[in-house]
Amino acid sequence: MRIILKQDDENLGDAGQIISVKDGFARNYLIPRGVAYEATNANLKRFEEEKKHLLLKSEKEKKQSEMLAEKLEKVSCTISVAVGEEDKLFGSVTSQDIADALQEKGIELDKRIIQLEEPIKSLGIYTIPARLHPEVNANVKVWVVKK
């Protein structure tokens, strides 16, 4: 079945793209969840109208993300953790811990946005990337200190 994607999807493609998928996948998953339309002439016209609204919304989100990126570049958060011998951490610092520390500073950030490759397991200063928008990235400075 040929479908028109309503939104970007990592596995399928970009919004507005016409792709072919199995009938059951389209009818039972994509179309009911509002991810895609069936590729008909009426739906093509419908999507063109929605595309205008999506572009405006995307531009607004991008501007908000850029403003948030400027805030994040200026802010550094300190996370104090319990340590043992040789300054080894008990546990580790995760993206949730960083999101909580930023929330204390007044910045709401979802933990999934923080691109922490693996949990932090030692004291120090780290620069952690955060993907705020597909076109906007920021770096968060994190200080991991002992209690």
C-alpha positions in Angstrom: 0.0 0.0 0.0 1.2 3.5 -0.8 1.0 6.0 2.1 1.9 9.6 2.7 3.8 10.2 6.0 2.2 13.0 8.1 5.3 13.3 10.4 9.0 12.5 10.4 9.9 8.9 11.4 13.4 7.6 11.8 12.6 4.2 10.2 10.1 5.2 7.5 11.2 8.7 6.3 10.3 12.4 6.3 6.9 14.0 6.5 5.2 14.4 3.0 7.1 11.4 1.6 5.2 8.8 -0.3 6.3 5.3 0.5 5.1 1.8 0.1 4.5 -0.4 3.1 2.7 -3.7 3.8 -1.1 -3.3 3.8 -1.6 -4.6 7.4 1.1 -2.3 8.8 -0.6 0.7 7.1 -4.2 -0.2 8.0 -3.6 -1.5 11.5 -0.8 0.7 12.8 0.2 3.8 10.8 -3.2 5.2 9.7 -5.1 4.6 13.1 -2.2 6.3 15.0 -2.3 9.3 12.6 1.3 8.8 11.3 0.2 8.4 7.7 -2.6 8.8 5.1 -3.4 6.5 2.3 -1.9 8.0 -0.9 -4.9 9.2 -2.8 -5.4 12.5 -4.7 -7.7 13.9 -2.0 -5.2 13.1 0.7 -2.4 14.6 -1.3 -4.3 17.9 -1.4 -5.2 17.6 2.3 -1.6 17.0 3.2 -0.4 20.1 1.2 -2.8 22.2 3.4 -1.5 20.6 6.6 2.1 21.0 5.4 1.7 24.8 5.5 0.6 24.6 9.2 3.4 22.1 10.0 6.0 24.5 8.6 4.8 27.3 10.7 4.8 25.1 13.8 8.3 23.7 13.0 9.7 27.3 12.7 8.1 28.2 16.0 9.6 25.1 17.7 13.0 25.8 16.2 13.0 29.4 17.5 12.0 28.1 21.0 14.8 25.5 20.8 17.3 28.1 19.8 16.3 30.2 22.8 16.6 27.2 25.1 20.0 26.3 23.6 21.3 29.8 24.5 20.1 29.3 28.1 21.7 25.9 28.3 25.0 27.2 27.0 25.1 29.8 29.8 24.0 27.4 32.6 26.1 24.8 34.4 24.7 22.4 36.8 26.4 20.8 39.8 25.5 17.3 40.9 26.9 16.2 44.2 27.2 12.4 44.7 28.5 10.1 47.4 32.0 8.7 46.7 34.1 6.0 48.1 37.8 5.3 48.2 39.8 6.8 45.4 36.9 9.2 44.5 34.9 6.4 43.0 31.1 7.0 42.7 28.5 4.9 44.4 26.2 4.4 41.4 26.4 6.8 38.5 25.0 10.0 37.1 22.4 9.5 34.5 20.5 11.7 32.1 17.6 11.8 34.6 19.9 13.2 37.3 21.1 15.9 34.8 17.5 16.7 33.9 16.6 17.0 37.6 19.6 19.3 38.2 18.5 21.5 35.3 14.9 21.6 36.6 16.2 23.1 39.9 17.8 25.9 37.8 14.4 26.5 36.1 15.0 24.7 32.8 12.5 22.0 31.9 14.3 19.3 29.8 13.2 15.8 29.0 15.8 13.2 29.9 15.5 11.7 26.4 16.8 14.9 24.9 20.1 14.6 26.8 22.5 12.6 24.7 24.5 10.9 27.4 26.3 7.9 25.8 26.9 6.1 29.0 26.3 7.0 32.7 29.0 9.2 34.3 31.0 7.1 36.9 33.7 9.5 38.0 34.1 13.0 39.4 34.9 15.9 37.0 33.5 18.4 34.6 31.6 17.1 31.6 30.1 18.8 28.5 27.0 16.8 27.6 25.2 17.3 24.3 21.5 17.8 24.1 19.4 17.5 20.9 16.6 20.1 21.3 15.4 20.0 17.7 16.5 18.1 14.6 18.5 21.3 13.6 19.4 22.6 17.1 21.9 21.1 19.5 23.2 22.5 22.7 25.9 21.6 25.3 25.2 21.3 29.0 28.1 21.8 31.4 27.9 19.3 34.3 30.0 19.4 37.4 30.1 16.1 39.3 31.4 16.7 42.8 31.5 14.7 46.0 29.1 15.4 48.9 
